[in-house]
Amino acid sequence: MLVSLNNINKFFNDNQILKNISLTIDENDKIGLVGNNGCGKSTLIKILTGNIEAEKDSVISIASKTTIGYLEQMGGLDSENTVIEEMRKVFEPIHNAIERLREIEIEISQGNNSSVDEYQQLSSWVEANDGYNTDVKIRMILNGMGFSENELNRTVSGFSGGEKTRLCISRLLLEEPNLLILDEPTNHLDFKTIMWLEDYLRNYRGAVLIVSHDRYFLDRLCTSICEIERGVLKRYKGNYSAFIHQREENDTRQEKEYEQQQKQIAKMEDYVARNLVRASTTKMAQSRRKQLEKIERIEKPFHDEKHAKINFTYAVEPPLDVLKVKNVDISVGSGAGRKTLVKDVNFEVRRGEKIGIIGDNGIGKSTLLKIIQGLLPHEGSVRWNINIKISYFEQESTNLNPNLTVMEELHSRYPILSDLEVRNLLAQVRFIGENVFKETGVISGGERAKLCFAIMMQEHGNVLILDEPTNHLDLNSKEAIETALEEYTGTIIFVSHDRYLLSRIADRLIELTNNGYREHKYGFEKYLDVLRAEQAEEKRIAEAEKSAKTIEKAKDKQVKAYRSKQQRSADAARKNEIRRLENEIEEFQLQIDALTEEISKEEVYSDYELMNRKCSEIDELKQKIDDDFEKIIELDE
């Protein structure tokens, strides 16, 4: 057990945020913490990390061996340091110990042996903490998190907010706490980096507590899900998909039990009401009333909010061939500063297809959506067929008037709708109460997205073009929009980093890269399989090339070693056993050189398990060399 929380309560302004929460975190737990915005997730984490206090009757037990690492947004980075300097700070005690070892070695060479015991203790501690491979660890983590070798000497202040968050994650992974707490760790990460982080955390030797809206991430990583609803925490075994299934089953069962109990209570209350005043049945009625008082009432199933009801429809059926894009260049900027991101993009869209556009940030995905709508100038041809009506969801919702209220925004677009019709439409996307009178410039990103969905439902487009439609949405709203898109029979072209959405909706993918574009005539799950296979093949080729170079280098060293041994034999005769041991040491050293060369390569230190295996082999070879030297000293004596 690392942490135990019991009877955790928290009030803010007489409003109870957390109610009697209990949670135990054991070694190797991988826990996902979910719940609607404002449910108390952040409050619970702040209590766990000691940033705020729970109420007096709350009990928090943290084992003495527990070290907690918590990802705070851009927290604690020294903006004046370079990336490598910032990462090396994690290993400062180890580096200080190595520096002290060098000082003691100088003292011993000068005849001062007073620090021999300290040397042995420090040396054992450094070896136990793998202190001589810290730079290899740093490069492995940074490479996995998407930082190249060229960026190691860049100053932290020169990075964007998203890049600084990735640096914080990198430093936290290097610290290796046995309880790692991450808040939305997949924000600002591309597919390759997220996949690396998933694999790393799945093999992480410690517990992980994750707050995330990335359901694909929760599915691949978590062994249990904790949901906070109305201040109460419930824990479910399994990943996110298992949690959804169990919750639905629990709700169904609880609903039936609640209804059965309500019928039983109603019958008993009716009996008491009819028989309490009758002399002949008074005692039986009183007995029933006592039974009623003792009944443990089943609580009616309740969720914080109803699901949004989103439904996209259209009246005009488009032709079979919807869109042809030919030799289109994706470019940004203007004049001399105009830059082409991807050249000669070609694809066609047919009626009913659902096409996902993927690629790294800044590669031009949103620009492509605007180009095919004629909103940006471009080279090449974009041709839509007849009877096409486009409904467009823009990522930043800049098409909304920030000075109009939510009600006014809809009225300005559809003046024939009555106030009641507008409010009913907004209620479908869970815009209720006084929120409809807020200006669109002050509502949250999730609320703006829901307003745009309400507008799109009135547009009745037979082609939906969507730019990151699930950004800013809570889990319930994400599920609602996914269901709507899944049931929509028209054509969809959408950009998304949401792997759960891509997996559920896209039947075809267009991938934009720095080397051009690739069209994948299959869904997202097969795309991931193909991507992993390509990465494995690239790694195999790199390892084969590296192995060939290592063998050639070893042959060169063997020639030099042979000549060196001939020179030594000319100086003095050696006993056969000493010669054998020297040759063995030479062979062990060659192997160490080859392994050291390997672990300095990106393809090795970016593979966590492979890097650990190579370092273990080096340690074993060093021990064998030490043993052989001991034998040589004994033979010389």
Summary of the structure (lengths in Angstrom):
residues: 637
radius of gyration: 32.7
end to end distance: 53.7
largest distance: 125.6
contacts: 1908
relative contact order: 0.08
helix: 51%
strand: 19%
